[in-house]
Amino acid sequence: MAEIEREAMEYDVVIVGAGPAGLSAAIRLKQLDADLQVVVLEKGSEVGAHILSGAVLDPCGLNALMPDWKEKGAPLNVEVKEDNFLMLGEAGHVRIPNFPMPPLMNNHGNYIVSMGNVCRWMAEQAEELGVEIFPGMACSELVYGDNGEVKGVVAGEFGRNPDGTPGPAYEPGMELHGKYVFLGEGVRGSLSKEVIAKYGLSDGKEPQKYGIGMKEIWEIDPAKHKEGTVTHTMGWPLGKNAGGGSFIYHLDNNQVYVGFVVHLNYKNPHLFPYMEFQRFKHHPVVAELLKGGKRVAYGARAITEGGWQSMPKLVAPGVALLGCSAGMVNVPRIKGNHNAMLSGKAAAEAAFDAIRAERSGDELAAYEADVRGGAIGKDLKMVRNVKPMWSKWGLTASLAFGGLDMWTNNLLGFSFFGTLGHGKNDAEATEEASKHKVIDYPKPDGVLSFDRLTNVSFSMTNHEESQPCHLRLGNADTPIRVNLPKFAEPAQRYCPAGVYEVVEKDGQPEFVINFQNCVHCKTCDIKDPAQNITWTTPQGGDGPNYPNM
């Protein structure tokens, strides 16, 4: 790469990712000083194209950033009216009463939204303030300064051949330099992963934990639609095979979000998260709701679940991690967008003070202190034991003790359990296939449940096939030589887009990567037992194009 010459552009702050964290940072910087030069780089074809979320938004982040968001026309139109918690069995369910739930689990005052649309609106607000936003500009690498600090990124590199060499239409991209670089890439971002490793930001922290979240938008019978209704379920079909649960949110226009989350610390490599989701929709409660409706969109993404004890150090020289790049999701609430917005605001304020003091390229210690000592830290600390309890003790015990822990944290400000650890990372949690039974999944019926490739077509995913594969193997032999005999090559199942296959060629198994199917969930980067797969940013704005997920 050293021989490639690139032009450089100078900014005060360079922000990677036009999600809620990055856009909040951009807006706050321009609120504080209209003369600051701020740029936001987004890998999606447009702002919001790669945004997938549980989509119940706590507006506290927007309230802090733009108290007049209602007057400005923010697309928060469906306020939560009803909150349901169900424990599912195979053929029935039990409703969990709301009254024993800790106050933080109450969704009243929150909004069912399309986060893609919220981010599109936030981008409009940012541009009105003078922020430069460039969609379709994937950031392929970091640029380091003479003292080892992050001083920028390379963006807009196009035209490499499948083997990685520059093609005839090669464009080297540009270097965008900033006094500070903010990484708001979302879960398991490639640049954030590099920064965390290079500067040892996770040293002394618990391993990060993840879930895979899959989501469909359905248009249902108007007679069954209850705008503003929020339903969460636990139990069937996962049982003891894995932690996780579902969400069903009734937004407007007779649409519902139907989502399913599987915690990625499951042991059985035969588990097929996507098929668990499809099986879930055949539960009588769900099937009756969806009967006569139609699925109109599909998507998937990883979710950070490690919480307070897994959040890495947030700053290194010249760079700060925002939102899900650092893992700010409140697991029991299935919410992280509010913390993402608050983190962007906090990072902007720290950078503004530093630039005003004529600093650059150093660590924004004030941002770290704000996150850990402020609203984000309070939000995450209160629920810090729910995930490890679920992982160690199972669903029933975690409901009882996790609820008790959240109540004592809320009322007394402390936990009887201290801070529990997570133990193994999700890749290490995978056990050998010989220790577990193969799970027999029903064939999708094409009405309520669908095969992966059919559903991927509803994510509007597109990748230029002449570009290099963005899913890179550390060792090309590992999938067949190690993962297949030892783990039945779980990549065939944990991927929610059918990217990975084991096929027979000349009588021998061969590992195939259909990277054009990739919806950028990054589960492979997380769950591969050999940690042999690295997700990198593809060229241009390739990937999913979610309409209003």
MARMIMAR-309745 format. One record per residue (C-alpha): residue in one letter; chain; x, y, z. Coordinates in steps of 0.001 Angstrom, whole numbers. Example, Ala and Ser with C-alpha at 12.3 -4.5 7.8 and 13.67 -1.06 7.14 Angstrom:
<pts>
PT  residu  chaine        u        v        w
PT       A       A    12300    -4500     7800
PT       S       A    13670    -1060     7140
</pts>
This chain:
<pts>
PT  residu  chaine        u        v        w
PT       M       A        0        0        0
PT       A       A     2930     2386      573
PT       E       A     3504     2918    -3155
PT       I       A      -54     4130    -3768
PT       E       A     -257     7909    -3872
PT       R       A    -3450     9497    -2619
PT       E       A    -4696    13017    -2269
PT       A       A    -5524    14136     1240
PT       M       A    -8262    16358     2631
PT       E       A    -8038    17977     6032
PT       Y       A   -10918    18207     8523
PT       D       A   -11287    18938    12178
PT       V       A   -13180    15696    12833
PT       V       A   -13584    12671    10558
PT       I       A   -16523    10415    11447
PT       V       A   -16863     6864    10097
PT       G       A   -20476     5692     9984
PT       A       A   -23736     7611     9472
PT       G       A   -25606     5765    12190
PT       P       A   -27165     7383    15264
PT       A       A   -23781     7718    17007
PT       G       A   -21873     9272    14128
PT       L       A   -24659    11634    13104
PT       S       A   -25209    12755    16703
PT       A       A   -21515    13575    16963
PT       A       A   -21604    15533    13711
PT       I       A   -24685    17503    14714
PT       R       A   -23319    18340    18159
PT       L       A   -19968    19520    16772
PT       K       A   -21693    21974    14446
PT       Q       A   -24042    23091    17212
PT       L       A   -20988    23973    19297
PT       D       A   -19011    25644    16505
PT       A       A   -20455    26219    13040
PT       D       A   -16950    26774    11654
PT       L       A   -15662    23306    12495
PT       Q       A   -14968    21158     9420
PT       V       A   -16798    17867     9950
PT       V       A   -17187    14973     7518
PT       V       A   -19226    11767     7857
PT       L       A   -18329     8739     5716
PT       E       A   -20993     6069     5205
PT       K       A   -20359     2707     3537
PT       G       A   -24027     2194     2602
PT       S       A   -25356     3366     -753
PT       E       A   -27340     5974     1164
PT       V       A   -27712     6980     4787
PT       G       A   -29902     4349     6457
PT       A       A   -29281     1627     3858
PT       H       A   -27351     -534     6338
PT       I       A   -29357      352     9472
PT       L       A   -31158    -2566    11131
PT       S       A   -32475    -2244    14651
PT       G       A   -34969    -3534    17176
PT       A       A   -36660     -206    16516
PT       V       A   -38140      791    19866
PT       L       A   -36364     4061    20540
PT       D       A   -35915     5644    23957
PT       P       A   -35930     9347    22993
PT       C       A   -33577    10413    25806
PT       G       A   -30688    10640    23332
PT       L       A   -32646    12852    20943
PT       N       A   -33921    14933    23854
PT       A       A   -30352    15697    24883
PT       L       A   -29171    16378    21334
PT       M       A   -32150    18237    19840
PT       P       A   -34858    19049    22397
PT       D       A   -37007    20446    19574
PT       W       A   -36954    17255    17515
PT       K       A   -40749    17115    17344
PT       E       A   -40934    20593    15850
PT       K       A   -38202    19642    13388
PT       G       A   -40281    16711    12120
PT       A       A   -38371    13719    13461
PT       P       A   -40009    10477    12247
PT       L       A   -41065     9321    15717
PT       N       A   -44756     8848    15033
PT       V       A   -45837     5689    16868
PT       E       A   -45652     5917    20647
PT       V       A   -45734     2649    22596
PT       K       A   -49213     2037    23997
PT       E       A   -49042    -1580    25193
PT       D       A   -46197    -3680    26582
PT       N       A   -46403    -7509    26605
PT       F       A   -43946   -10138    27873
PT       L       A   -44691   -13762    26947
PT       M       A   -43048   -17048    27901
PT       L       A   -43650   -19469    25045
PT       G       A   -44111   -23220    25131
PT       E       A   -44387   -25246    21957
PT       A       A   -48158   -24865    21713
PT       G       A   -49065   -22174    24222
PT       H       A   -47817   -19239    26252
PT       V       A   -47905   -17579    29653
PT       R       A   -47997   -13815    29962
PT       I       A   -45526   -12405    32483
PT       P       A   -47201    -9579    34454
PT       N       A   -45760    -6110    33971
PT       F       A   -45881    -5056    37630
PT       P       A   -42822    -7081    38828
PT       M       A   -40724    -5687    35997
PT       P       A   -38096    -3097    36953
PT       P       A   -39045      419    35779
PT       L       A   -36336      406    33114
PT       M       A   -38223    -2369    31285
PT       N       A   -41277     -140    30780
PT       N       A   -41548      996    27152
PT       H       A   -44194     3662    27659
PT       G       A   -42814     6978    26458
PT       N       A   -40710     5194    23832
PT       Y       A   -41409     5082    20110
PT       I       A   -41609     2325    17500
PT       V       A   -39531     3681    14629
PT       S       A   -37601     2848    11502
PT       M       A   -34051     3674    12572
PT       G       A   -33129     3902     8899
PT       N       A   -35644     6726     8518
PT       V       A   -34504     8338    11777
PT       C       A   -30925     8350    10498
PT       R       A   -32007     9800     7149
PT       W       A   -33739    12604     9016
PT       M       A   -30700    13140    11267
PT       A       A   -28511    13366     8163
PT       E       A   -30750    16141     6847
PT       Q       A   -30349    18031    10124
PT       A       A   -26575    17566     9980
PT       E       A   -26312    18785     6399
PT       E       A   -28381    21876     7218
PT       L       A   -25731    22667     9829
PT       G       A   -22955    22300     7251
PT       V       A   -21749    18730     7854
PT       E       A   -20391    16993     4760
PT       I       A   -21863    13491     4375
PT       F       A   -20543    11071     1769
PT       P       A   -22536     7808     1321
PT       G       A   -21098     4940     -694
PT       M       A   -17656     5771      719
PT       A       A   -16375     2680     2460
PT       C       A   -13353     3266     4697
PT       S       A   -10829      565     3852
PT       E       A    -7984     1408     6228
PT       L       A    -6748     3712     8942
PT       V       A    -4023     6306     8459
PT       Y       A    -1512     6677    11280
PT       G       A      604     9692    12165
PT       D       A     4304     9886    12972
PT       N       A     3698     9328    16678
PT       G       A     1458     6287    16233
PT       E       A    -1782     8224    16532
PT       V       A    -4789     7706    14254
PT       K       A    -4872    10733    11976
PT       G       A    -7385     9670     9319
PT       V       A    -8880     7030     7071
PT       V       A    -8700     5916     3455
PT       A       A   -12108     6188     1779
PT       G       A   -13485     5643    -1696
PT       E       A   -11077     3014    -2983
PT       F       A   -12604     1239    -6005
PT       G       A   -11660    -1067    -8839
PT       R       A    -9561    -3816    -7332
PT       N       A    -9585    -7172    -9096
PT       P       A   -10850   -10326    -7323
PT       D       A    -7232   -11141    -6391
PT       G       A    -6836    -7743    -4734
PT       T       A    -4598    -6166    -7357
PT       P       A    -5569    -2803    -8876
PT       G       A    -7759    -3258   -11972
PT       P       A    -7904    -1111   -15123
PT       A       A   -10488     1234   -13544
PT       Y       A    -8734     1391   -10175
PT       E       A    -9363     4472    -8036
PT       P       A    -7015     4720    -5025
PT       G       A    -9449     6748    -2943
PT       M       A    -8506     9627     -691
PT       E       A    -7016    10108     2717
PT       L       A    -9269    12134     4988
PT       H       A    -7307    13517     7909
PT       G       A    -8741    14919    11117
PT       K       A    -7558    16291    14413
PT       Y       A    -9711    13453    15742
PT       V       A   -11305    10390    14136
PT       F       A   -14579     8974    15462
PT       L       A   -15468     5356    14672
PT       G       A   -19224     4797    14659
PT       E       A   -19179     1674    12480
PT       G       A   -21607     -349    14560
PT       V       A   -21028    -3880    15820
PT       R       A   -17629    -5490    15120
PT       G       A   -16514    -2778    12703
PT       S       A   -13281    -3620    10925
PT       L       A   -11503     -351    11784
PT       S       A   -12717     -469    15393
PT       K       A   -11494    -4053    15680
PT       E       A    -8061    -2915    14460
PT       V       A    -7927      -21    16914
PT       I       A    -8990    -2192    19860
PT       A       A    -6266    -4727    19047
PT       K       A    -3503    -2212    18233
PT       Y       A    -3905     -168    21403
PT       G       A    -4970    -3024    23716
PT       L       A    -8254    -1311    24532
PT       S       A    -9882    -4538    25768
PT       D       A    -7028    -5453    28101
PT       G       A    -8415    -6192    31551
PT       K       A   -11999    -6287    30288
PT       E       A   -14359    -9227    29968
PT       P       A   -14644   -10666    26440
PT       Q       A   -17274    -8997    24302
PT       K       A   -20436   -11064    23829
PT       Y       A   -22833   -11031    20885
PT       G       A   -26186   -12143    19579
PT       I       A   -27447   -12522    16024
PT       G       A   -30619   -10553    15407
PT       M       A   -32837   -11343    12403
PT       K       A   -35799    -9220    11413
PT       E       A   -38643    -9214     8918
PT       I       A   -41188    -6513     8149
PT       W       A   -44693    -7839     7589
PT       E       A   -47830    -6177     6295
PT       I       A   -50682    -7833     8182
PT       D       A   -54456    -7925     8182
PT       P       A   -55673    -4494     9438
PT       A       A   -58096    -6277    11783
PT       K       A   -55110    -7783    13647
PT       H       A   -52983    -4659    13674
PT       K       A   -52631    -2808    17008
PT       E       A   -50488      264    16428
PT       G       A   -48121      939    19320
PT       T       A   -48128    -2618    20703
PT       V       A   -44784    -4077    21812
PT       T       A   -44416    -7814    22526
PT       H       A   -41287    -9655    23669
PT       T       A   -41096   -13438    24021
PT       M       A   -38703   -15943    25570
PT       G       A   -38556   -19729    25714
PT       W       A   -39663   -21800    22732
PT       P       A   -38221   -22685    20265
PT       L       A   -34744   -22181    21742
PT       G       A   -35316   -23924    25070
PT       K       A   -31998   -24997    26564
PT       N       A   -30194   -24935    23222
PT       A       A   -29451   -21212    23330
PT       G       A   -30367   -17938    24986
PT       G       A   -32441   -15411    23115
PT       G       A   -35975   -14352    22344
PT       S       A   -38172   -12371    20009
PT       F       A   -39749    -8982    19476
PT       I       A   -42949    -8048    17654
PT       Y       A   -43606    -4338    17225
PT       H       A   -46736    -2882    15616
PT       L       A   -45777      306    13792
PT       D       A   -48074     2277    11452
PT       N       A   -49525     1368     8029
PT       N       A   -50548    -2132     9202
PT       Q       A   -46902    -3154     9450
PT       V       A   -45159    -5145    12165
PT       Y       A   -41499    -5772    12857
PT       V       A   -40972    -9464    13622
PT       G       A   -37521   -10141    15029
PT       F       A   -35597   -12953    16667
PT       V       A   -32329   -12859    18621
PT       V       A   -30068   -15844    19318
PT       H       A   -27173   -15383    21732
PT       L       A   -23989   -16505    19990
PT       N       A   -22521   -18297    23001
PT       Y       A   -24487   -21440    22150
PT       K       A   -22591   -24720    22457
PT       N       A   -24194   -26975    19833
PT       P       A   -22617   -26302    16406
PT       H       A   -25645   -27956    14777
PT       L       A   -27826   -25053    15938
PT       F       A   -29208   -23057    13019
PT       P       A   -30212   -19571    14261
PT       Y       A   -32006   -18610    11059
PT       M       A   -34146   -21751    11149
PT       E       A   -34954   -21140    14819
PT       F       A   -36361   -17791    13687
PT       Q       A   -38398   -19397    10927
PT       R       A   -39711   -22071    13303
PT       F       A   -40691   -19386    15824
PT       K       A   -43164   -17875    13353
PT       H       A   -45164   -21118    13397
PT       H       A   -46014   -20712    17089
PT       P       A   -49801   -20297    17334
PT       V       A   -49527   -16773    18777
PT       V       A   -47287   -15578    15940
PT       A       A   -48838   -17617    13140
PT       E       A   -52291   -16233    13892
PT       L       A   -50961   -12671    13764
PT       L       A   -49182   -13183    10440
PT       K       A   -51862   -15291     8749
PT       G       A   -53074   -13530     5608
PT       G       A   -50158   -11084     5688
PT       K       A   -46999   -10820     3620
PT       R       A   -43329   -10354     4373
PT       V       A   -41910    -7255     2670
PT       A       A   -38316    -7016     3971
PT       Y       A   -35617    -9046     5738
PT       G       A   -32308    -8259     7398
PT       A       A   -29824    -9484     9994
PT       R       A   -27050    -8067    12126
PT       A       A   -24975    -8915    15165
PT       I       A   -25787    -7263    18487
PT       T       A   -23256    -6441    21199
PT       E       A   -24325    -8051    24469
PT       G       A   -21294    -7881    26764
PT       G       A   -22418    -4642    28374
PT       W       A   -20635    -2709    31090
PT       Q       A   -17873    -5213    31899
PT       S       A   -17018    -5833    28232
PT       M       A   -16903    -2233    27034
PT       P       A   -13306    -1520    25980
PT       K       A   -11392     1632    26686
PT       L       A   -13088     4119    24377
PT       V       A   -10155     6276    23324
PT       A       A    -6665     5956    21906
PT       P       A    -4428     8644    20423
PT       G       A    -6488    10523    17843
PT       V       A    -9476     8161    17864
PT       A       A   -12675     7448    19804
PT       L       A   -15137     4535    19655
PT       L       A   -18809     5486    19549
PT       G       A   -22006     3522    20203
PT       C       A   -22043     -122    19164
PT       S       A   -18420       79    18042
PT       A       A   -17737      -92    21775
PT       G       A   -20815    -2145    22768
PT       M       A   -23356      123    24456
PT       V       A   -26485    -2040    24131
PT       N       A   -28700    -2507    27177
PT       V       A   -29386    -6242    26728
PT       P       A   -32641    -6747    28686
PT       R       A   -34136    -3654    27040
PT       I       A   -32766    -4651    23587
PT       K       A   -31881     -986    23123
PT       G       A   -28675      769    22173
PT       N       A   -29665     3651    19901
PT       H       A   -30225     6056    22791
PT       N       A   -26754     5323    24162
PT       A       A   -25279     5636    20674
PT       M       A   -26706     9146    20399
PT       L       A   -25498    10089    23865
PT       S       A   -22015     8770    23088
PT       G       A   -21817    10804    19877
PT       K       A   -22832    13925    21770
PT       A       A   -20258    13261    24510
PT       A       A   -17445    12609    22017
PT       A       A   -18292    15808    20139
PT       E       A   -18166    17884    23301
PT       A       A   -14802    16396    24286
PT       A       A   -13364    17022    20809
PT       F       A   -14708    20586    20736
PT       D       A   -12989    21392    24034
PT       A       A    -9758    19788    22819
PT       I       A    -9729    21638    19495
PT       R       A   -10535    24913    21225
PT       A       A    -7479    24245    23439
PT       E       A    -5434    23692    20222
PT       R       A    -4963    19995    20905
PT       S       A    -5092    17197    18329
PT       G       A    -4215    13527    18002
PT       D       A    -4289    12855    21740
PT       E       A    -6679    10807    23872
PT       L       A   -10062    12369    24575
PT       A       A   -10083    11370    28242
PT       A       A   -13076    13615    28920
PT       Y       A   -15191    11484    26576
PT       E       A   -14244     8289    28416
PT       A       A   -15093     9890    31750
PT       D       A   -18430    11209    30468
PT       V       A   -19536     7796    29176
PT       R       A   -18531     5804    32223
PT       G       A   -19661     8347    34789
PT       G       A   -22769     9642    33069
PT       A       A   -26108     8425    31726
PT       I       A   -24624     5675    29535
PT       G       A   -22626     4164    32372
PT       K       A   -25639     4281    34683
PT       D       A   -27825     2593    32062
PT       L       A   -25355     -239    31422
PT       K       A   -24178     -737    34983
PT       M       A   -27725    -1323    36233
PT       V       A   -28191    -4363    33955
PT       R       A   -24607    -5649    33880
PT       N       A   -25372    -9046    35404
PT       V       A   -28400   -10043    33319
PT       K       A   -26414   -11468    30406
PT       P       A   -23860   -13486    32473
PT       M       A   -26671   -14836    34675
PT       W       A   -28553   -16028    31592
PT       S       A   -25433   -17614    30153
PT       K       A   -24382   -19362    33380
PT       W       A   -27709   -20247    35035
PT       G       A   -30272   -20426    32232
PT       L       A   -33446   -18538    31461
PT       T       A   -35584   -19236    34532
PT       A       A   -32898   -18402    37096
PT       S       A   -31819   -15325    35171
PT       L       A   -35402   -14011    35145
PT       A       A   -35606   -14292    38919
PT       F       A   -32119   -13187    39912
PT       G       A   -31713   -10764    37025
PT       G       A   -34955    -9060    37966
PT       L       A   -33864    -8885    41612
PT       D       A   -30495    -7474    40567
PT       M       A   -32066    -4771    38406
PT       W       A   -34453    -3807    41227
PT       T       A   -31663    -3500    43798
PT       N       A   -29531    -1516    41371
PT       N       A   -32482      756    40656
PT       L       A   -33600     1278    44274
PT       L       A   -30380      897    46272
PT       G       A   -27670     1638    43733
PT       F       A   -25737    -1605    44242
PT       S       A   -25800    -5304    43349
PT       F       A   -25681    -8250    45755
PT       F       A   -23805   -10101    42991
PT       G       A   -21126    -7491    42342
PT       T       A   -20113    -7628    38696
PT       L       A   -20250   -11096    37151
PT       G       A   -17853   -12189    34409
PT       H       A   -18700   -13681    31025
PT       G       A   -15899   -16246    30787
PT       K       A   -15345   -17550    27261
PT       N       A   -15884   -15557    24110
PT       D       A   -18582   -16800    21738
PT       A       A   -16192   -18637    19421
PT       E       A   -14651   -20534    22349
PT       A       A   -18125   -21482    23591
PT       T       A   -18690   -23704    20535
PT       E       A   -18268   -27373    21416
PT       E       A   -17386   -30290    19189
PT       A       A   -20181   -31651    17045
PT       S       A   -19731   -35162    18444
PT       K       A   -21007   -33954    21831
PT       H       A   -24351   -32825    20439
PT       K       A   -27289   -34126    18466
PT       V       A   -28169   -32869    15010
PT       I       A   -31286   -30663    15155
PT       D       A   -34023   -31546    12669
PT       Y       A   -35629   -28347    11387
PT       P       A   -38946   -28286     9518
PT       K       A   -38746   -27265     5890
PT       P       A   -39928   -23659     5320
PT       D       A   -43461   -23574     3958
PT       G       A   -43054   -20441     1809
PT       V       A   -46000   -18788     3590
PT       L       A   -44838   -18083     7157
PT       S       A   -41286   -19383     6879
PT       F       A   -38780   -18987     4051
PT       D       A   -35436   -20340     2920
PT       R       A   -32439   -18093     3430
PT       L       A   -31756   -17178     -182
PT       T       A   -35360   -16168     -775
PT       N       A   -35262   -13959     2294
PT       V       A   -31907   -12443     1339
PT       S       A   -33530   -11167    -1852
PT       F       A   -35816    -9116      414
PT       S       A   -32778    -7357     1920
PT       M       A   -31938    -5844    -1502
PT       T       A   -28350    -6967    -1011
PT       N       A   -25964    -6307    -3855
PT       H       A   -22227    -6845    -4233
PT       E       A   -20205    -6305    -7380
PT       E       A   -18909    -9812    -8080
PT       S       A   -15737    -8601    -9822
PT       Q       A   -14378    -7093    -6581
PT       P       A   -12248    -8950    -4013
PT       C       A   -14115   -11113    -1519
PT       H       A   -14504    -9041     1646
PT       L       A   -14718   -12189     3825
PT       R       A   -11129   -13248     4301
PT       L       A    -9814   -16568     5552
PT       G       A    -6701   -16568     7699
PT       N       A    -5996   -20108     6512
PT       A       A    -7866   -21444     3487
PT       D       A    -7510   -25059     4700
PT       T       A    -9057   -24571     8140
PT       P       A   -12766   -24880     7187
PT       I       A   -12319   -28364     5687
PT       R       A    -9311   -29621     7634
PT       V       A   -10422   -28462    11116
PT       N       A   -13943   -27051    11266
PT       L       A   -15688   -29717     9190
PT       P       A   -14550   -32834    11107
PT       K       A   -14523   -31160    14508
PT       F       A   -17529   -28799    14393
PT       A       A   -19488   -29957    11288
PT       E       A   -18419   -26567     9824
PT       P       A   -20956   -24339    11593
PT       A       A   -20507   -21475     9108
PT       Q       A   -23061   -23330     6981
PT       R       A   -25627   -22624     9726
PT       Y       A   -24690   -19570    11789
PT       C       A   -24698   -17284     8738
PT       P       A   -28219   -15848     8255
PT       A       A   -27624   -15188     4542
PT       G       A   -26334   -18502     3174
PT       V       A   -22876   -17122     2425
PT       Y       A   -20973   -20286     3377
PT       E       A   -21399   -23752     1878
PT       V       A   -19555   -27051     1914
PT       V       A   -19952   -28672    -1504
PT       E       A   -18464   -31770    -3077
PT       K       A   -15950   -31286    -5881
PT       D       A   -14168   -34238    -7482
PT       G       A   -15277   -36385    -4566
PT       Q       A   -13826   -34034    -1970
PT       P       A   -15491   -31423      252
PT       E       A   -14838   -27801     -701
PT       F       A   -15589   -24622     1254
PT       V       A   -17408   -22005     -831
PT       I       A   -17932   -18339       78
PT       N       A   -20890   -16717    -1691
PT       F       A   -19916   -13231     -582
PT       Q       A   -22508   -11577    -2822
PT       N       A   -25191   -12793     -332
PT       C       A   -23576   -11058     2666
PT       V       A   -25870    -8748     4668
PT       H       A   -22945    -7463     6796
PT       C       A   -24118    -9022    10064
PT       K       A   -20497   -10066    10887
PT       T       A   -21573   -13236    12713
PT       C       A   -18834   -15174    10918
PT       D       A   -16181   -12834    12307
PT       I       A   -17544   -13558    15795
PT       K       A   -18659   -17194    15907
PT       D       A   -16151   -19076    13736
PT       P       A   -14587   -21494    16274
PT       A       A   -11146   -21125    14717
PT       Q       A   -11464   -17313    14476
PT       N       A   -10328   -17793    10894
PT       I       A   -12810   -15465     9144
PT       T       A   -12338   -11704     9063
PT       W       A   -15106    -9435     7804
PT       T       A   -13765    -6384     5972
PT       T       A   -15543    -3483     4321
PT       P       A   -16413    -4164      675
PT       Q       A   -15919    -1555    -2030
PT       G       A   -18415     1233    -2618
PT       G       A   -21906     1145    -1158
PT       D       A   -22298    -2595    -1606
PT       G       A   -24340    -4623      852
PT       P       A   -27973    -4524     1952
PT       N       A   -30291    -1681      995
PT       Y       A   -32906    -1751     3719
PT       P       A   -35930      396     2830
PT       N       A   -37223     1294     6310
PT       M       A   -35814    -1323     8686
</pts>
